Amino acid sequence: MVPSLDPAPSRVLVVDDDEDIRELIIAQLVRDGHDVVGVGTVADIRPALADRPADLIVLDLNLPDGDGLNLCRELRAQGITVGIIMVTARDSAIDRVLGLELGADDYLTKPFEPRELVARVRNLLRRTRDEDGAKSRNARTATFGGWRLDLVQRRLVAPDDRLVMLSSAEFRLLSRFTEAPNIVLTREELLPERAATVTFDRSIDLQISRLRQKMASVPGGDALILTVRNEGYVLASDVTYA
């Protein structure tokens, strides 16, 4: 028998204490070809991940035994880079900021159209596969303005050799900037997988603001990413690779 060359389906962990919503999300993702496991509490998440690592987590913020924000922070602190899409009924800007700041890759507010979630899951998984493939083909470090972006371990090193923690979303943004230094990039170019909605989605502005704050710990670091009014953003530095 000739072995199948089709890639294994991506494994998605759905975390939501509302059984009806959880089952709806699972049904949509299974229909889209994913291997899906659902749990309803924080206590159930770690055994599920230990049983088999997930490629992506759809994470509700309001759980009966804990907060999704704290869980996201713990996972990132442990170096777990699995993609995370936060799904929540909270609609305040501060929750969106916190979610992205603590390492979420995307943020969706309830109620939502199930097909939109499926599209975001598909896009995030594709981005992750593309990044992993590129790194395996050409592992390297991008250096700009004294900063070093490790494209293999997905981390940023300051000019004073201090490690600066990045969320997955921040890493992807900075990677795109280093690929096109001194060139103005529109929001659509920075987030091509969400080009249809990114004009109205301010999360990219929040992510860039967070990057600037983290880089401001070194004099002049916050001035490396500039805003070009009505056009987009630019990394104002030359980039070398090693």
WORA-V654187 format. One record per residue. N is the residue number from 1. SS is DSSP state (A for helix, B for strand, O for the rest). PHI is phi in whole degrees, 0 to 359 (999 if undefined). BURIAL is 1 if it has 9 or more other C-alpha atoms within 8 Angstrom, else 0. Layout:
N&SS&PHI&BURIAL + N&SS&PHI&BURIAL
//
This chain:
1&O&999&0 + 2&O&279&0 + 3&O&294&0 + 4&O&290&0 + 5&O&265&0 + 6&O&290&0 + 7&O&294&0 + 8&O&296&0 + 9&O&297&0 + 10&O&291&1 + 11&B&263&1 + 12&B&241&1 + 13&B&257&1 + 14&B&259&1 + 15&B&242&1 + 16&O&203&1 + 17&O&280&1 + 18&O&275&0 + 19&A&300&0 + 20&A&297&0 + 21&A&294&0 + 22&A&300&1 + 23&A&292&1 + 24&A&297&1 + 25&A&296&1 + 26&A&300&1 + 27&A&299&0 + 28&A&296&1 + 29&A&288&1 + 30&A&297&1 + 31&A&298&0 + 32&O&275&0 + 33&O&99&0 + 34&O&265&1 + 35&B&269&1 + 36&B&240&1 + 37&B&236&1 + 38&B&241&1 + 39&B&224&1 + 40&O&241&1 + 41&O&219&1 + 42&A&297&1 + 43&A&299&0 + 44&A&275&1 + 45&A&290&1 + 46&A&295&0 + 47&A&300&0 + 48&A&294&1 + 49&A&289&1 + 50&A&291&0 + 51&A&296&0 + 52&O&196&0 + 53&O&302&0 + 54&O&267&1 + 55&O&273&1 + 56&B&202&1 + 57&B&241&1 + 58&B&264&1 + 59&B&241&1 + 60&B&283&1 + 61&O&279&1 + 62&B&263&0 + 63&B&244&1 + 64&O&295&0 + 65&O&241&0 + 66&B&169&1 + 67&B&247&1 + 68&A&299&1 + 69&A&297&1 + 70&A&296&0 + 71&A&297&1 + 72&A&300&1 + 73&A&298&1 + 74&A&296&0 + 75&A&297&1 + 76&A&293&1 + 77&A&296&0 + 78&O&275&0 + 79&O&81&0 + 80&O&279&0 + 81&O&257&0 + 82&O&306&0 + 83&B&296&1 + 84&B&230&1 + 85&B&249&1 + 86&B&275&1 + 87&B&236&1 + 88&B&206&1 + 89&O&276&0 + 90&O&290&0 + 91&O&237&0 + 92&O&272&0 + 93&A&298&0 + 94&A&296&0 + 95&A&292&1 + 96&A&296&1 + 97&A&299&1 + 98&A&298&1 + 99&A&300&1 + 100&A&290&1 + 101&A&295&1 + 102&O&274&1 + 103&O&118&1 + 104&O&291&1 + 105&O&268&1 + 106&B&204&1 + 107&B&214&1 + 108&B&231&1 + 109&B&261&1 + 110&O&284&0 + 111&O&285&0 + 112&O&224&0 + 113&O&279&0 + 114&A&307&1 + 115&A&293&0 + 116&A&293&0 + 117&A&298&1 + 118&A&301&1 + 119&A&295&0 + 120&A&291&0 + 121&A&299&1 + 122&A&299&0 + 123&A&294&1 + 124&A&293&1 + 125&A&296&1 + 126&A&295&0 + 127&A&299&0 + 128&A&296&1 + 129&A&296&0 + 130&A&297&0 + 131&A&294&0 + 132&A&296&0 + 133&A&295&0 + 134&A&296&1 + 135&A&294&1 + 136&A&291&0 + 137&A&281&0 + 138&O&208&0 + 139&O&294&1 + 140&O&195&1 + 141&B&242&1 + 142&B&260&1 + 143&B&246&1 + 144&B&210&1 + 145&O&54&1 + 146&O&89&0 + 147&B&271&1 + 148&B&236&1 + 149&B&256&1 + 150&B&279&1 + 151&O&278&1 + 152&O&265&0 + 153&O&267&0 + 154&O&57&1 + 155&B&219&1 + 156&B&247&1 + 157&B&244&1 + 158&O&287&1 + 159&O&303&1 + 160&O&268&0 + 161&O&69&0 + 162&O&276&0 + 163&B&280&0 + 164&B&248&1 + 165&O&287&0 + 166&O&239&1 + 167&O&285&1 + 168&A&300&1 + 169&A&295&1 + 170&A&294&1 + 171&A&299&1 + 172&A&296&0 + 173&A&299&1 + 174&A&295&0 + 175&A&298&1 + 176&A&295&1 + 177&A&298&1 + 178&A&291&1 + 179&A&285&0 + 180&O&221&0 + 181&O&292&1 + 182&O&62&1 + 183&O&237&0 + 184&O&288&1 + 185&B&248&1 + 186&O&284&1 + 187&A&300&1 + 188&A&296&1 + 189&A&286&0 + 190&A&283&1 + 191&O&230&1 + 192&A&298&0 + 193&A&288&0 + 194&A&236&0 + 195&O&301&1 + 196&O&289&0 + 197&O&238&0 + 198&A&295&1 + 199&A&300&1 + 200&A&259&0 + 201&O&258&0 + 202&O&271&0 + 203&A&298&1 + 204&A&296&1 + 205&A&295&0 + 206&A&293&1 + 207&A&295&1 + 208&A&293&1 + 209&A&299&0 + 210&A&294&1 + 211&A&300&1 + 212&A&299&1 + 213&A&298&1 + 214&A&293&1 + 215&A&280&1 + 216&O&289&1 + 217&O&294&0 + 218&O&247&1 + 219&O&310&0 + 220&O&86&0 + 221&A&296&1 + 222&A&286&1 + 223&A&264&0 + 224&O&284&1 + 225&B&254&1 + 226&B&254&1 + 227&B&267&0 + 228&B&252&1 + 229&O&304&0 + 230&O&66&0 + 231&O&234&0 + 232&B&156&1 + 233&B&226&1 + 234&B&217&1 + 235&B&273&1 + 236&O&272&1 + 237&O&193&1 + 238&O&284&0 + 239&O&233&1 + 240&B&240&0 + 241&B&241&0 + 242&O&222&0
//
